[in-house]
Amino acid sequence: MSHMHKSFTIDEHYLNSLPLPAIVMNQDGQAIILGKLAEQLFGFSATTIKENTASFIHENLLRQLSLETFQSILQNDDSTYINQIQLNTYTNEEITTALLAKPFTEQGEHFILMMFMLPELMINSVSSSNTLVDLKQGLDSAFMTVTLDYDGFILECNAEFLKTSQWTPKRVIGKTFWQLFPDNTESEKITNTIWRNLNNGQTWQGEVEKVTKTGQSYWVLLTAIPTFNLETNEQQFFLIEKDITKSKTIQHQLEKIAYIDTETGLMNAHRLEKVISKMIEDERSFSFVYLSIDKFYTLKELHDQQIDQGLIVEFTNRIKMYFQDSTMARINENDFVVITPLSEWFIQGFLSYLQQHPIYNSNVAVPISISGGITRYPEDQTTFSQLMKASIATITTVREAGGDKIVSLSKASHKALNRKALIEKRLLQALDQKNLKVLYQPQIDVYSGKITAVEALVRWEDEVIGVVSPDELIPIAEETGLINNIGSFMLEKACEQALIWKNAGLNLKVSINSSVREFRDKNMAKSILEMLAKTGCPASLIQIEITEKFALEAEAATFITQQMRKLENEGIAFILDDFGTGYGSFRYMQILPIDTLKIDKTFTSSLLKSEKTQKLMNGMVQLGKSMELKVVAEGVETAEQADLLITYGCDAIQGYYISKPVPAEEIEALLVK
């Protein structure tokens, strides 16, 4: 009984103060705390339970309570009321009772408070003790209380309720439960939920807005409890309320501060998201206009510091004047959003308006350039996140073209963004369900004419979005951080396959592509070595392909270089992939443990078309050779290309001339050939 001495909010003292037999059970059906009334009624004690099995109470006292019902109670947020249930005492006597079960969580663990409402006990307690009377008086002194009949009419209420609600007893008795709340849709939803819970025998608790007799709003923490009046033999409902208007007002003030940009008075991004979500929920069409001040920090440097606040305030005033009756927000220091139903040509006219109404600093007009994007809901994008992403993509496009324009992305661009968003969403599922596949593209050693290595390439064919190529998949995976998951998946598959081939007598090296993002994790080398140990794959069979962008960052980051050297010392070789397409620095070729250069396919594809390409490619091969590196040419599609590359001195060739990427079993067939 490891929980018997746990510190509970609901403790023995609390259970003993209740006028009903009560016990606390954990999620395994084990009784943790018993009230004295429960011990007396059922004949169980803490010692009895401790000496028996964990689920003793469940198997004896509550044998009529099914496991399904128990789990349902445990998982419910509200109380569960069971009108009739059979109980078995320690002496195997059967008792019929009503059960009120309230789930709660303590220190991350789930428990249930169970109260047994036996009619004879309740009658006895009313007639022979003051417990219930004292309880009622205590509630009346500290809370507002209201008693409702089965139809929701007010039967009685206490002085605290009358004081806050400004009702008189004569006026309020006979009013309905619903007349205590504001007359609006949101309030209607809440009251219907409360009433449904009560009629299902369940307690409801939460913060609700109510109205006084004069229609003034106030807030309460409401606990609504279903009860049974034994004297009248009728169902009733008991409302216990605590006035929280003051704290709610402070909360609203804090929310207002949190949601408002103090410099401009506009809402901020947090508030904008809530507003947009509500508009989407209400299916209201609108244009999401993102406006960004170009070269904002340069403007601040060129002009004195007085322009800083003045510029933003004056710019905000012009947005307010031009986009009257539209919703506006400030996203960050120099970015704004306008939500408007206005047409595209009118929105674009804002640039002309700025020229006609310039912002002055020391009597000199400040030359403001604006990059803007228009995204429509629901035609272009359908969520706040998508609207923001589309806007940023638009702003990037506008700035690349020189700025000072407000444009809409093309349908094709929006389609691409939507596909990207879908890929991000489906990729998580694909990784969970192991829907990614690995294909292998062979390399031929030009001296032996044999396949000596293969490159492992990820392939994904999704049932919803179809085939996703690595060129499309990898950048998205890098952006979302899922590249690490894909990298782990590819490494494991490569190790497993390399070992299978080794055991079959095929000494094939397998290369995997790695992202610099993966190596930013200082435990990357350790993870790779652990995977090798787990699969039993020799390190000498694994090669890691890195890009020139990776190499450039690794050159500057000592811990990345250290990880590479650690792996090299274990026998893993590094290949510099896509050579010739990145930055023109050869310093990293001296610093990093690179074993092989792989010349990019863009050079191979134009090899026979351009004499300059031939000279360039020959030069790259000779550069690699001079540094005692192996040289692989990828993208080889014809015998003519292969012959020319061999004459240059390439060590290996890869491409469709040899084979397209194929499943592992087809590699074995190619080896036989």
Helices and strands as residue ranges (DSSP letters): H 12-17, E 22-26, E 31-34, H 36-42, H 46-51, H 56-59, H 67-75, E 80-88, E 94-106, E 109-117, H 119-128, H 131-142, E 144-148, E 154-157, H 159-165, H 169-172, G 177-180, H 185-199, E 204-211, E 217-229, E 234-243, H 245-259, H 269-281, E 286-293, H 296-302, H 307-322, E 327-332, E 335-340, H 344-348, H 350-356, E 359-361, E 364-366, E 370-377, H 384-400, E 405-408, H 411-432, E 437-445, E 451-462, E 466-468, H 470-480, H 483-503, E 509-513, H 516-519, H 524-535, G 539-541, E 542-546, H 548-556, H 558-570, E 573-579, H 587-591, E 594-599, H 601-605, H 611-626, E 630-633, H 639-648, E 652-654, H 664-672
